[in-house]
């Protein structure tokens, strides 16, 4: 029996003959299925978040993303966005893509079948007990991805696998398997559609929740964001003003004094105003991702400033 994501849905056997509006309605229906699949997977994603936050609270722990083709590119996209959004250090993100990082723009034929390359990549990256490996494969059968997870788990890494077909090897070998059951695609076999949307949404939820658990969000705001352009500098100024309860001129002055560090600017203003925040993190905690003296994240991590 073929994987669900590879089966053709007979409702769309004449897809190319549909008027554009009807075609678009069919495609958006597939996206609805993708979000339903993510919602159904929330209990598994929840468990993966808590496990990953606990591991990533260690000072040198790294988050490694693994995949091939569309799944690999989606994985890499999630990782590269953690720096500007949460100041997650680049050296604490690892990308294990079939065919190398050049696969982001153009996959090399046959790379996803190379199990030995996966073992080599895991070894050369030094994946070990402090690391979390997040692996994605729509089919759940990609040899490169499965081999990478096996190798990472043998080395003591925490492994999380996202797949869109039930009962597949990736889910079997991952410590935290997450099934995103999207079923047949509207365009048969095109897993960049519903399967890809489900993967992107699940990654958004997973990585954002992990960063929240690591204390990188305060009052629903990205206090560890890097204000690297005019729009983000304006956002940072508004954020500091709203949280510290000051005008934007004072917020701007505090940001200038802290080199654009939003968290430190808030603490500086509140210290000036005699506001006690309890166990607020020292400058630099956000960059290291440390979550407490015991190295764990735990439910108390976000409460450092409140």
N, C-alpha and C positions, 0 to 999 in steps of 0.2 A: 504494500500500500504506500502510495507516495505521500510526502509531507503535505499538510494542509495548505501551507503557503505556496505550494507548487501546483495545486489542483486548479482547474478552470471552473469558474462558476457559470453554470449554464444560463443564468439570467443575463449574462453579458457576452454571449457568444457572437452577437452582431454589434459589438461595441463601436466599431469604426463606422457603422451606418447611422449611428444616433446623431440627431441635431446637437449642436454645441451645448445648448442649455441642458438638454437631457443627459448628455455625456457628463457635464459638470455636476449635475445632481447625483449621478451614479458615483462619481469619484468622491464627492463630499460624504456620501453615505459610508464609503470605506473608511474615511477619517473618523466618523462617528464610532465605528467599530473599534478603531485604534484606541480611542479614549476610554471606551467601555472596558477594553482589555486591561488598560492601565489601572482603572478603578478596581477591577476584580483582583489585581495583583497587589493591592495596597498592603495587605497583611505581610506578604513576603518582602516587599520593599521596606516596610517598617522594621522588620527584623534585621535586614541588611544595613539599614542606616545606623541602628544602635551598635551593631557589631563593628562597622567601619569607623564610627566616631570613637569608639573605645580604643581601636588600634591606632588611629591617626592622631590621637592625643599624645602619643609618644613623640619626643622631640625630633627624632630623625625619621619618623615614619613617612612613607611615600605612597602616593596613589598612582597606580599603574593602570592604563587603559589598553585593552587588547581586542583586536578584531581584524576582519578582512573586508574589502570592498566597502559598500555603503555603511555597514555596521562599524567598521574600523574608522571611517571618516566621521561618523556621528560621535563615536567615542572620543576621538581626538578633539573635536569641536567642543565637547563638554569640558575637557581638561584645560584647553587654552583659555577658556573664559573664566576660570577660577582665579587667575592672577589679577586681572583688572577689577573683578567684582568683589573678591574677598581678600586680596593680597596673599593668596596661597603661593608660596615660593615656587618659581619655575623648576628649581632643582628637586623639588619634592613631587613633581609630576613626571611620569614615565610613559612613553608611547610605544606599544608593541604592535606594529601593524604589519600584516603579511606583505612582503615586498618592500618593507621599510617605509619611512615617513613620506617618501615620494608617492606612495600609494594614495595619499590624500587627494591628489589631483588626477592620477592615472594609475589604475591597478595593473600590476604585472601579471600576465597570464600564467596560471599555474601556481602562483605564490601561496594561495590559500591551502594548497595541498601539501605544503612542505613542513612536515612535522619536525624534521631535524632543525630547520631554521628557527622554529618556535623554541625548542629546547636551548639552542644557542643564544637566542635573544634573552631568554630568562636568565641564563647563566651570566652573560656579559653585562646585563643590567644589574646584577648582584641582588636580584629579588630574594627577600628572606623574611624572617619572622616579624619584622617591623612594618611590612608592606601590605597593602590591600590591592588586589588585582580584580578589576572590573572587566569582564569579558562579554562580548556581544556577538551573536550569530542568529540571523533570522531563522535559518534552517535548524540550528542547534546541532549541526553535524560538521561544521567546518574543521577539517583536520588540524590546521595551524592553531586555531583558537583553543580547541580541546587539548592539544598537546601542551600549549602554553599554560593552561590551567592546571593540568596534571603536574607539570614540572614545578610550577609555583607552589602548589599545595605540598609537594614533597619537601620543599625548602621551608615550609612553615608559614607561608603567606596566607592571609585571609583571602578566600576566593569567592567572588560573586558573579553569577552567570545569568545573563538575560537572553532568552530565546523565545521564538514565536510559535514553535511547534511543541506539543506535549510529548513526553516520553523519549526525549532525545539525549544524546551523550553529553552535551554541554551541561544540561540540567543535572544529569547523574553525577558528573565529576565535580561540580561546584559545591562548596560548603553551604552557600546561600543561593539556591536556584530560584529564579524569578521567571515564571511563565507569563508571557504577554500573548495570549491566544487570539490572534487577529483573524485566523481562517484564510480562505482563498482571497486573493486580490481581485479587485474589479478588472484590472489588466493582468491576466493570468501570469503569475510568476514574478511580477514586478514588485519586489519586496522593499523598494525605496518608497512605496506608497504607504499602505496601512501599517505594515510591519515597521518601516522606518519611522513613521510618525509616532507609533507606540514606543519605540526605543528612545527617540528624542525626548518625548514627554516623561518617560520613566527616569531617564538620566537627569532631566531638569529637577524632578522631584527629589531624587536620591542625593545628588550633589548639593543642592540647596539645603536640604534638611540636615545633611552632615555638617555643613558649615554653620548652620544655626546651632547645632548641638555642640560645636567647638567654640561657641561664644562670639561668633563674628557678626552677629546681628543684634541690634539693640532697638527696642520699640519699633520693630518692623523695618528698620533702616540699615543700609549697608555701611556701617561705620568703619569698615576696613577697605572700602572702595578706594581705588587710585584715581584721583582727579587729574587726569592726564590731558584733558582738552577743555575748551571754554565751557561747553555744555556741562561737563562733569564738575568743573570748578564752581559753576553756579549752583549745581545740585548740592555740592558739598557745603557751600555757604548757607543755603537754605536749611540743610539738615542740621548743621551746628546751631543755627539760630533757633530752630524749632525745639530741638532737644534741650539746649542749655537755657532757653527762655531769654534770649537777648536779641538785640537788633542785628541786622546783617553787617553793619560796620564793625561791631565788636566780633562777630563771627569771622569776618574776613581777617581782622587783626590777629585773632587766635590761630587761624589757619596759616597765616604768614609766619607766625612765631614757631609753629610746629612743623614747618616744611610741608604743609598740605595734609598732615595726618589728622583725619577727622576725629577719631577716637580720642587722641591726645588733646585736640583742641577743645572738645567737650569737657574733658576732665580738668583742663587748665581753667576754663571759664567757671566751672562749678566750684573748683577749689578757691578761686578768687571771691566767689559769692558765698563761701562757707557752706556749700552743699556737700554732705557726706554721702559717698556712694558705696560704703562698705568695702568689700574685697575687690576693688577695681583693679584690672590688670595693669602692670607697668608697661611703659612704652616698649614695643617690640614683641609683646606676647602674641599679638595677632599674627605677626609675621612668622613666628615659629609654630603656631598652631597648638601650643601647649595648653592643656586643659586642666591643670591642677598638679599638685605635688606628687600624686600617685601615678601620673601619666595617663589617667583615663579621662574620658570626656564626661559621661554621666549626665544626669538630668540637671545638676547644679551649674554646669558650665556657663549657660547663657545668663545666669543671675549675677555675674561679676559686676556689672553696672546696671542699676535699676532705679 
